[in-house]
């Protein structure tokens, strides 16, 4: 994902979910980004550019030990 796209997604996450969320580029991937709350990794944000329609999927695993 491009830096401008990551900034827009981060602004959306901050506005809708939590002002402390951060969206960070992944080191060797350009089709996804990482979502953090402070230093806590929350999940991956995937870009879906199929059929010319751009959309994003947020995937977050919740471990039973965290419940």
The first five atom37 places (N, CA, C, CB, O) and aatype in JSON, in Angstrom:
{
  "aatype": [20, 20, 20, 20, 20, 20, 20, 20, 20, 20, 20, 20, 20, 20, 20, 20, 20, 20, 20, 20, 20, 20, 20, 20, 20, 20, 20, 20, 20, 20, 20, 20, 20, 20, 20, 20, 20, 20, 20, 20, 20, 20, 20, 20, 20, 20, 20, 20, 20, 20, 20, 20, 20, 20, 20, 20, 20, 20, 20, 20, 20, 20, 20, 20, 20, 20, 20],
  "atom_mask": [
    [1, 1, 1, 1, 1],
    [1, 1, 1, 1, 1],
    [1, 1, 1, 1, 1],
    [1, 1, 1, 1, 1],
    [1, 1, 1, 1, 1],
    [1, 1, 1, 1, 1],
    [1, 1, 1, 1, 1],
    [1, 1, 1, 1, 1],
    [1, 1, 1, 1, 1],
    [1, 1, 1, 1, 1],
    [1, 1, 1, 1, 1],
    [1, 1, 1, 1, 1],
    [1, 1, 1, 1, 1],
    [1, 1, 1, 1, 1],
    [1, 1, 1, 1, 1],
    [1, 1, 1, 1, 1],
    [1, 1, 1, 1, 1],
    [1, 1, 1, 1, 1],
    [1, 1, 1, 1, 1],
    [1, 1, 1, 1, 1],
    [1, 1, 1, 1, 1],
    [1, 1, 1, 1, 1],
    [1, 1, 1, 1, 1],
    [1, 1, 1, 1, 1],
    [1, 1, 1, 1, 1],
    [1, 1, 1, 1, 1],
    [1, 1, 1, 1, 1],
    [1, 1, 1, 1, 1],
    [1, 1, 1, 1, 1],
    [1, 1, 1, 1, 1],
    [1, 1, 1, 1, 1],
    [1, 1, 1, 1, 1],
    [1, 1, 1, 1, 1],
    [1, 1, 1, 1, 1],
    [1, 1, 1, 1, 1],
    [1, 1, 1, 1, 1],
    [1, 1, 1, 1, 1],
    [1, 1, 1, 1, 1],
    [1, 1, 1, 1, 1],
    [1, 1, 1, 1, 1],
    [1, 1, 1, 1, 1],
    [1, 1, 1, 1, 1],
    [1, 1, 1, 1, 1],
    [1, 1, 1, 1, 1],
    [1, 1, 1, 1, 1],
    [1, 1, 1, 1, 1],
    [1, 1, 1, 1, 1],
    [1, 1, 1, 1, 1],
    [1, 1, 1, 1, 1],
    [1, 1, 1, 1, 1],
    [1, 1, 1, 1, 1],
    [1, 1, 1, 1, 1],
    [1, 1, 1, 1, 1],
    [1, 1, 1, 1, 1],
    [1, 1, 1, 1, 1],
    [1, 1, 1, 1, 1],
    [1, 1, 1, 1, 1],
    [1, 1, 1, 1, 1],
    [1, 1, 1, 1, 1],
    [1, 1, 1, 1, 1],
    [1, 1, 1, 1, 1],
    [1, 1, 1, 1, 1],
    [1, 1, 1, 1, 1],
    [1, 1, 1, 1, 1],
    [1, 1, 1, 1, 1],
    [1, 1, 1, 1, 1],
    [1, 1, 1, 1, 1]
  ],
  "atom_positions": [
    [[0.84, -1.18, 0.0], [0.0, 0.0, 0.0], [0.88, 1.24, 0.0], [-0.95, 0.0, 1.22], [1.97, 1.26, 0.58]],
    [[0.4, 2.25, -0.64], [1.13, 3.51, -0.73], [0.98, 4.28, 0.58], [0.63, 4.36, -1.93], [-0.02, 4.14, 1.28]],
    [[1.99, 5.11, 0.91], [1.92, 5.89, 2.16], [0.65, 6.73, 2.3], [3.13, 6.79, 2.25], [0.09, 6.83, 3.39]],
    [[0.19, 7.33, 1.21], [-1.03, 8.13, 1.26], [-2.24, 7.27, 1.62], [-1.27, 8.84, -0.09], [-3.11, 7.68, 2.4]],
    [[-2.29, 6.08, 1.05], [-3.38, 5.14, 1.33], [-3.36, 4.71, 2.8], [-3.27, 3.9, 0.4], [-4.41, 4.62, 3.43]],
    [[-2.18, 4.45, 3.33], [-2.03, 4.06, 4.73], [-2.5, 5.2, 5.64], [-0.56, 3.69, 5.05], [-3.16, 4.95, 6.65]],
    [[-2.17, 6.43, 5.31], [-2.61, 7.59, 6.12], [-4.13, 7.71, 6.13], [-1.99, 8.89, 5.57], [-4.73, 7.99, 7.17]],
    [[-4.77, 7.49, 4.98], [-6.23, 7.55, 4.91], [-6.87, 6.45, 5.75], [-6.7, 7.45, 3.45], [-7.84, 6.68, 6.46]],
    [[-6.31, 5.24, 5.65], [-6.84, 4.13, 6.44], [-6.65, 4.38, 7.94], [-6.17, 2.82, 6.03], [-7.54, 4.08, 8.73]],
    [[-5.5, 4.91, 8.32], [-5.25, 5.2, 9.73], [-6.23, 6.25, 10.23], [-3.79, 5.68, 9.93], [-6.76, 6.12, 11.34]],
    [[-6.49, 7.28, 9.45], [-7.44, 8.32, 9.84], [-8.83, 7.71, 10.04], [-7.49, 9.45, 8.79], [-9.54, 8.07, 10.97]],
    [[-9.21, 6.8, 9.16], [-10.51, 6.13, 9.28], [-10.57, 5.3, 10.56], [-10.77, 5.23, 8.05], [-11.54, 5.4, 11.31]],
    [[-9.54, 4.49, 10.82], [-9.51, 3.66, 12.03], [-9.56, 4.53, 13.28], [-8.24, 2.79, 12.05], [-10.26, 4.2, 14.24]],
    [[-8.82, 5.63, 13.29], [-8.81, 6.54, 14.44], [-10.18, 7.16, 14.67], [-7.75, 7.64, 14.25], [-10.63, 7.27, 15.81]],
    [[-10.84, 7.56, 13.61], [-12.14, 8.21, 13.7], [-13.24, 7.23, 14.12], [-12.51, 8.84, 12.36], [-14.1, 7.57, 14.94]],
    [[-13.21, 6.02, 13.58], [-14.29, 5.07, 13.8], [-14.08, 4.17, 15.02], [-14.46, 4.22, 12.57], [-15.03, 3.84, 15.72]],
    [[-12.84, 3.77, 15.27], [-12.59, 2.79, 16.33], [-11.9, 3.35, 17.57], [-11.77, 1.67, 15.79], [-12.44, 3.29, 18.67]],
    [[-10.7, 3.9, 17.39], [-9.92, 4.35, 18.54], [-8.85, 5.32, 18.06], [-9.27, 3.13, 19.29], [-8.1, 5.0, 17.13]],
    [[-8.76, 6.52, 18.67], [-7.78, 7.52, 18.24], [-6.33, 7.08, 18.41], [-8.01, 8.79, 18.99], [-5.43, 7.72, 17.85]],
    [[-6.08, 6.02, 19.15], [-4.71, 5.58, 19.38], [-4.24, 4.5, 18.41], [-4.57, 5.08, 20.78], [-3.1, 4.05, 18.48]],
    [[-5.11, 4.07, 17.5], [-4.73, 3.03, 16.54], [-3.74, 3.59, 15.52], [-5.97, 2.46, 15.82], [-3.82, 4.75, 15.13]],
    [[-2.8, 2.75, 15.11], [-1.83, 3.11, 14.08], [-1.86, 2.06, 12.98], [-0.41, 3.24, 14.69], [-1.98, 0.87, 13.25]],
    [[-1.74, 2.51, 11.75], [-1.59, 1.61, 10.6], [-0.18, 1.8, 10.09], [-2.67, 1.9, 9.48], [0.22, 2.91, 9.74]],
    [[0.57, 0.71, 10.04], [1.99, 0.77, 9.64], [2.23, -0.11, 8.42], [2.9, 0.32, 10.82], [1.66, -1.19, 8.29]],
    [[3.1, 0.37, 7.54], [3.49, -0.41, 6.37], [4.23, -1.68, 6.82], [4.39, 0.43, 5.41], [4.91, -1.67, 7.84]],
    [[4.08, -2.74, 6.06], [4.81, -3.97, 6.33], [6.14, -3.91, 5.58], [3.99, -5.23, 5.91], [6.19, -3.39, 4.46]],
    [[7.21, -4.42, 6.18], [8.55, -4.3, 5.58], [8.7, -4.86, 4.17], [9.52, -4.98, 6.46], [9.29, -4.2, 3.32]],
    [[8.17, -6.04, 3.9], [8.41, -6.66, 2.59], [7.13, -6.99, 1.84], [9.21, -7.93, 2.77], [7.13, -7.8, 0.92]],
    [[6.04, -6.35, 2.22], [4.75, -6.59, 1.56], [4.17, -5.27, 1.1], [3.75, -7.33, 2.5], [4.27, -4.27, 1.82]],
    [[3.55, -5.25, -0.08], [2.93, -4.0, -0.53], [1.43, -4.15, -0.72], [3.57, -3.55, -1.83], [0.77, -3.23, -1.22]],
    [[0.87, -5.31, -0.33], [-0.57, -5.53, -0.47], [-1.28, -5.55, 0.87], [-0.82, -6.84, -1.19], [-2.46, -5.9, 0.95]],
    [[-0.57, -5.16, 1.95], [-1.16, -5.19, 3.28], [-0.41, -4.24, 4.21], [-1.16, -6.62, 3.84], [0.68, -3.76, 3.89]],
    [[-1.01, -4.0, 5.36], [-0.4, -3.16, 6.39], [-0.75, -3.77, 7.75], [-0.9, -1.67, 6.29], [-1.64, -4.61, 7.86]],
    [[-0.03, -3.34, 8.79], [-0.26, -3.85, 10.14], [-0.99, -2.8, 10.96], [1.08, -4.24, 10.82], [-0.77, -1.6, 10.78]],
    [[-1.85, -3.26, 11.86], [-2.61, -2.36, 12.73], [-2.13, -2.58, 14.17], [-4.15, -2.61, 12.59], [-2.04, -3.71, 14.64]],
    [[-1.84, -1.47, 14.85], [-1.33, -1.51, 16.23], [-2.15, -0.59, 17.12], [0.16, -1.11, 16.28], [-2.71, 0.4, 16.66]],
    [[-2.21, -0.96, 18.39], [-2.72, -0.09, 19.44], [-1.54, 0.13, 20.37], [-3.99, -0.72, 20.2], [-1.22, -0.73, 21.19]],
    [[-0.91, 1.28, 20.25], [0.36, 1.5, 20.93], [1.39, 0.57, 20.33], [0.23, 1.27, 22.47], [1.6, 0.58, 19.12]],
    [[2.03, -0.23, 21.15], [3.0, -1.22, 20.65], [2.39, -2.61, 20.5], [4.19, -1.29, 21.59], [3.08, -3.55, 20.12]],
    [[1.09, -2.74, 20.8], [0.4, -4.03, 20.72], [-0.09, -4.28, 19.3], [-0.79, -4.07, 21.72], [-0.91, -3.52, 18.77]],
    [[0.42, -5.35, 18.68], [-0.02, -5.73, 17.34], [-1.45, -6.25, 17.42], [0.93, -6.8, 16.72], [-1.75, -7.12, 18.24]],
    [[-2.34, -5.73, 16.57], [-3.73, -6.17, 16.57], [-4.08, -7.06, 15.38], [-4.64, -4.98, 16.57], [-4.81, -8.04, 15.55]],
    [[-3.57, -6.75, 14.2], [-3.94, -7.55, 13.04], [-3.38, -6.98, 11.75], [-5.43, -7.66, 12.95], [-2.58, -6.04, 11.74]],
    [[-3.83, -7.58, 10.67], [-3.38, -7.22, 9.32], [-4.54, -6.63, 8.53], [-2.78, -8.46, 8.59], [-5.67, -7.12, 8.61]],
    [[-4.25, -5.6, 7.79], [-5.2, -4.94, 6.91], [-4.79, -5.28, 5.48], [-5.24, -3.39, 7.16], [-3.73, -4.85, 5.01]],
    [[-5.62, -6.04, 4.78], [-5.32, -6.5, 3.42], [-6.03, -5.65, 2.38], [-5.72, -7.97, 3.26], [-7.18, -5.25, 2.56]],
    [[-5.34, -5.39, 1.29], [-5.91, -4.7, 0.15], [-6.49, -5.73, -0.81], [-4.84, -3.81, -0.57], [-5.83, -6.72, -1.15]],
    [[-7.73, -5.5, -1.23], [-8.38, -6.35, -2.23], [-8.68, -5.46, -3.44], [-9.7, -7.03, -1.67], [-9.54, -4.59, -3.38]],
    [[-7.94, -5.69, -4.52], [-8.07, -4.87, -5.72], [-8.62, -5.7, -6.89], [-6.71, -4.24, -6.1], [-8.25, -5.47, -8.04]],
    [[-9.47, -6.63, -6.59], [-10.01, -7.52, -7.6], [-11.13, -6.84, -8.38], [-10.51, -8.81, -6.97], [-11.94, -6.11, -7.81]],
    [[-11.17, -7.07, -9.66], [-12.21, -6.53, -10.55], [-12.26, -5.01, -10.56], [-13.56, -7.07, -10.14], [-13.3, -4.43, -10.87]],
    [[-11.14, -4.35, -10.24], [-11.09, -2.9, -10.29], [-11.73, -2.18, -9.13], [-11.72, -2.46, -11.52], [-11.66, -0.95, -9.05]],
    [[-12.34, -2.91, -8.21], [-12.95, -2.3, -7.01], [-12.0, -2.5, -5.83], [-14.35, -2.92, -6.7], [-11.72, -3.63, -5.45]],
    [[-11.51, -1.4, -5.26], [-10.61, -1.48, -4.11], [-11.42, -1.59, -2.83], [-9.66, -0.25, -4.06], [-12.36, -0.83, -2.6]],
    [[-11.04, -2.55, -2.01], [-11.62, -2.67, -0.68], [-10.53, -3.19, 0.25], [-12.87, -3.63, -0.69], [-9.46, -3.6, -0.19]],
    [[-10.83, -3.16, 1.54], [-9.84, -3.53, 2.54], [-10.48, -4.51, 3.52], [-9.3, -2.29, 3.29], [-11.64, -4.36, 3.9]],
    [[-9.71, -5.51, 3.92], [-10.16, -6.5, 4.89], [-9.24, -6.47, 6.09], [-10.21, -7.92, 4.27], [-8.02, -6.58, 5.95]],
    [[-9.83, -6.31, 7.28], [-9.05, -6.3, 8.51], [-9.19, -7.66, 9.17], [-9.52, -5.16, 9.47], [-10.3, -8.11, 9.45]],
    [[-8.07, -8.31, 9.42], [-8.06, -9.65, 10.03], [-7.37, -9.58, 11.38], [-7.35, -10.68, 9.11], [-6.21, -9.17, 11.49]],
    [[-8.09, -9.99, 12.42], [-7.56, -9.94, 13.78], [-7.84, -11.26, 14.47], [-8.19, -8.76, 14.58], [-8.99, -11.67, 14.61]],
    [[-6.78, -11.94, 14.88], [-6.93, -13.19, 15.61], [-7.05, -12.9, 17.11], [-5.73, -14.14, 15.33], [-6.34, -12.05, 17.64]],
    [[-7.96, -13.59, 17.78], [-8.14, -13.42, 19.22], [-7.84, -14.77, 19.87], [-9.6, -12.91, 19.57], [-8.55, -15.75, 19.67]],
    [[-6.78, -14.79, 20.66], [-6.38, -16.01, 21.34], [-7.25, -16.25, 22.56], [-4.9, -15.95, 21.75], [-7.65, -15.31, 23.24]],
    [[-7.56, -17.51, 22.85], [-8.41, -17.82, 23.99], [-7.77, -17.39, 25.32], [-8.73, -19.3, 24.03], [-8.49, -17.11, 26.28]],
    [[-6.44, -17.35, 25.39], [-5.77, -16.93, 26.61], [-5.94, -15.43, 26.86], [-4.29, -17.3, 26.55], [-5.74, -14.96, 27.98]],
    [[-6.3, -14.67, 25.82], [-6.52, -13.24, 25.97], [-7.94, -12.89, 26.45], [-6.26, -12.55, 24.65], [-8.23, -11.75, 26.8]],
    [[-8.81, -13.88, 26.45], [-10.21, -13.61, 26.85], [-10.37, -13.62, 28.35], [-11.15, -14.64, 26.23], [-11.48, -13.41, 28.85]]
  ]
}
